[in-house]
Amino acid sequence: MTTLITMTAPALTHKIISFVKLDDRTTSEGAWLIFLLVLVTIGKAMVQTHLYYQFAVIGFNLSNTISLLLYRKTLRYPSLSS
């Protein structure tokens, strides 16, 4: 999903630049292109934030699991830890 949104923004930017170069243009078409670009940018930020959050949760859980396994091992073999 992030890749699709990331690839959409340059295409919209290209359409906006092409729109500005035209002589016969309507204001509503330009407004829609700008609105879509802002919407895509906000969507991209939301999707990336959610992705980074999920990676952080996975990393946190993995770190806690490793710590728990090490702690259990030291409780099981107290003579090896000293």
Secondary structure, DSSP 8 states (H G I E B T S, - for coil): -HHHHHHHHHHHHHHHHHHHH-SS--HHHHHHHHHHHHHHHHHHHHHHHHHHHHHHHHHHHHHHHHHHHHHHHHHH-HHHH-
